[in-house]
Amino acid sequence: MKKRIVSILFLLILVFPMIFSACGPQAEPFTPRQELDQATMGGYDPIIKITYARPWFSNMTQTLYDKGWTMEDNNWTSAIRADLGIKMQLVWSIADSAEYFAKLTGSIASGAIPDITNIHAAPSAYDYLQMLENNDLLTNIWPYYEQYASDELKECYELAGEEVFYPATFGGEIKALCSILGSENDSWSFYWIRKDWLDNLNMQVPTTFDEFVEVIKAFHDKDPDNDGINGNTYGIPFDASFFAYGATIFNSHHAYLNTWVELEDGTLGFGSIQPEAKEALSTLRELYAGGYLDPEMTNYETAVKGGKCGIWPGQVHNGLFLQPVKDKNSNADFVPIRLLSVDDEEARPQANINSYQYYTVNPSCKNPEVLVKLLNYYLYIGSLDSDDEYKKDMFTDENAAELWQFAPVTVSKVGENFERAKKVAEALNDGTKENLKGTDADVYDWVMAYRNGDNSQWGWDKIYGGEQSSEYLMGHYIENGLYMTNKFVGNKSDNMQATESDLNLLITDGFLKIIRGEEPLDYFDVIVDSWENMGGKENTEYVNDWYENVKG
């Protein structure tokens, strides 16, 4: 009898799972937590499951611990389920970039990719988008974008520029959407000038390139730091990485280093070998010959932070980078100015495209429109007031944790910081922050802290402190479309990969020789000829074939 009971129990253990499996999973009804725009964020009833893969970042680890979250179960995934009826199932997530792309490569080879895949970190993204296309693992997302994209999402991509779609364009179809990252934040768009040095020399902030050159010379020939010694300071830094930050001087001459630009005939040309670059080299050559560029090539950070260099060609957020100068010398002060042009045409800072990562949809996904809805939803949550119950612990918290990173997909608007700068400037003029919320109010507080005597907040005042702050000044570039964006954003040909190192070395070494006077200015023409013969001509042909294809 005992054996019979055991046998029956064993049989039941085997049969019950088969019964439930045969019936299939029960549909889970969906009751929306809040009413959203049905045309752009309509929920799913019953709830649907969407698989996805994404990277994660080291700064997320502490947040996971503090809040008891997981990468799959957190405030973002819970809200998406509650508001949209979408259960986000994370199939894999890896922090290390090399391991992430190794996993992605294997997934592409096997065809086992999730519904939505995050192709992280351009320009590596370009190669993997091509791999997905070669394996028929991309969906034409554009029809779903046109049908479901909110006005806010459309505005994001319109401001970012059509170039953000180029890496994902195959056969005239757009097969991925990207996360927008305003490249203006990384562009070398400003000259940060020691205002206290200008005051010591009774000089005004320069408004023309000729005046700018006069400041460079005065910062060396005279005694701007009042140490009683002439000639022991420099205007602009000059070291081994000069062709990164020093691109500003080239941009003032309408030349764009290591950037593919559209020429007058509509074709793309490599900016470093265009005639305008020769003109910039002529200016730098004269400055070096006059002793205005440091022949010892002292590290730029050492020179500027050490108080021996008075101009920092830099980025919009460099007020924070320069804070140590203020900490060391309370009288020190920098003022940001936009790049100055050598002629009547405005100077245009060079920049990369406004994309950060790409999101693809598996052709087997039954609801490809979900990607567009998730992007709409991210913008919707971002638009809510920081104290709104639905935004709580979604973007940041009292510990300044970057909670937005837990969203399965993200997108932002080019010029967000400029919009913040305008709000803060208005509040500063009004003398109250009553109309500011969230981060805007925080920034106002940091600026006011400096103005009330806290020198440690000086950098924030330089970035957001009114109409002469860097973020406010940056708005002129954005509103007038002045950023010169690199037009080639595709995967590199075999020849480009094989010749890139030698071609870069050719230009860098050749330019330095011209600047130092080791070769005549016309040596530039030799560099151009060598560049074309060493593979540059073939690369140009490839780039233009790609450009013609993506533009249709």
C-alpha positions, 0 to 999 in steps of 0.5 A, a space after each residue: 500500500 505504501 509503495 502504491 501511494 508513493 507511485 501515485 505521488 510520483 505520477 502526480 509530480 510528473 503529470 502536473 507540470 505537463 498539464 500546466 505546460 500544455 495549457 500555456 502561460 496564463 494571460 496577465 490582465 493589465 490595468 494602467 497605473 496612469 493615463 498616458 497618450 494612447 497614440 504614442 504610449 498605449 499599453 498592452 492588455 494582456 501584458 506582453 514580454 519583451 526581452 532585451 540586452 544592455 550594458 551596465 556601468 560600475 557606478 550603478 553597483 552602489 545604487 543596486 545595493 542601496 535600493 535593493 534593486 536588480 538590473 531587471 527589477 527596479 523602478 524603471 522596469 516596474 513603472 514600464 510594466 505598471 504604465 505600459 503593460 510591458 514586462 522587460 525581461 533582461 536576458 544578459 547584461 555585462 559591464 566590461 566593454 570587451 566582454 559585452 561585445 564578445 557576447 554580442 558577437 556570439 549572439 549575432 553569429 548564433 542568431 540568438 539576439 533578444 527583442 531589443 539589443 543595446 549596441 553600446 558605445 559608438 564608433 564600435 556600434 557602427 561595426 556591430 550594426 553592420 554585422 546585424 545587417 549582414 545576418 538579417 537581424 535588423 528591423 526597418 524601424 522607420 514605419 513604426 517611428 513615423 506612426 508612434 513617435 511623440 512630438 517630443 521624440 521627433 524634436 529630439 532627433 530633428 535637433 540631433 541632425 540627420 547624421 544620427 541615422 546614418 550608421 543605422 541606414 541600410 538599403 535606404 531603410 533606417 534600422 535602429 534608433 539611437 540614444 541622443 547625447 549632445 555632442 556640444 558637451 564634448 566639443 572644444 567650443 571655448 577659449 577660457 581666458 584668465 580674466 585676472 591676467 587681462 585686468 592686470 594688463 589693462 586689457 579687454 576680453 578679445 572680440 576678434 581673432 586678431 585681438 585674441 592673438 594680441 592677448 596670447 602675445 601679451 600673456 608671454 611678453 608682459 607680467 600678467 601674473 604680477 610675479 615681477 618677471 616677464 616672459 615666464 608665462 604663456 598664452 595657450 598651452 602647447 604639448 603632445 596632445 595639442 591637436 586635440 584641444 588645439 583644434 580650436 585654433 584650426 576651427 577659427 580658420 574654418 579648418 577641422 582636424 580628423 573630421 570628414 566635412 562636406 565640401 562645396 561640391 557636396 562630396 566629403 573631404 578630410 578636414 586635416 588636408 583642406 587648404 584652410 588647415 594650411 592657413 591655421 598652420 601659418 598662424 601657429 608657425 608665426 606664434 612659435 617663431 615669436 616664442 609664444 608657444 612653449 618649446 618645452 611642450 609642458 603638459 597642458 594641465 600642468 601649465 594651466 593648473 600651475 598658473 603658467 598658462 593663461 588660456 585654456 582652449 576647452 569644453 563647456 564644462 571646463 569651469 569645473 576642470 579649472 576649479 583647482 586654479 581657483 582653489 590655489 589662488 582665490 584671485 584667479 578667474 577665467 572667463 569663457 568666450 566662443 571661438 573667434 573667427 579670422 574673417 567675417 564668417 562665424 567660427 564653427 567648433 568641430 563635433 561628433 554626431 549626437 548619438 551615444 548608443 543604438 537600439 535594434 529590434 529583432 525581426 522576430 519581435 511581435 511588437 517592434 513598435 515597443 522601442 518607440 513607445 519606450 523612448 516616448 515614455 522615457 521623455 514623458 517621465 523626464 518631463 514631469 516635475 521632480 516631486 511628481 509621484 510618478 517620477 520619484 526615484 526615476 532620474 536622481 535621488 538625494 544621493 545624486 545617483 544617476 537612476 536614469 541609467 536603469 531605464 532600458 532605453 534612454 534619449 535626451 535633447 540636444 541643448 538641454 543644458 542650455 535650456 537650464 542655463 536660460 532658466 537659471 539666468 532668469 532666476 538670477 536676474 529675478 533674485 529668486 528660484 521659486 520657478 525652478 525645480 529639480 536640477 535647475 534649482 540645485 544649480 541655482 543654489 550652487 551658483 548662489 553659494 559661490 556668490 555668497 562666498 563659497 569659492 568651492 562652487 566657483 566652477 558652477 558659476 562659470 558654467 551656469 552663472 548668467 548670460 556670460 556663462 559657458 552653457 548660456 554662450 553655447 546656445 548661440 552655437 546650437 540655435 544657429 546650427 554652428 557645430 561642424 559635425 563629422 559627416 562620416 559615421 559608418 563602419 571603416 573599410 579594411 583599407 581605412 583600418 590598415 592605413 589609419 595609424 600611418 596617416 594620422 602619424 603623417 599629419 601629426 608629425 608633419 604639422 609639428 615640423 611646420 609649426 616648429 619651422 623644421 619644414 617650410 609652410 609649403 611642406 603642407 602640400 607634400 603632406 597632402 600628396 603623401 596622404 592621398 598616395 598612402 591610402 587616403 585617396 582610396 579612403 575618400 572614395 569609400 567614404 563618398 560611396 557610403 555617403 551617397 548611399 545613406 543620403 539616398 
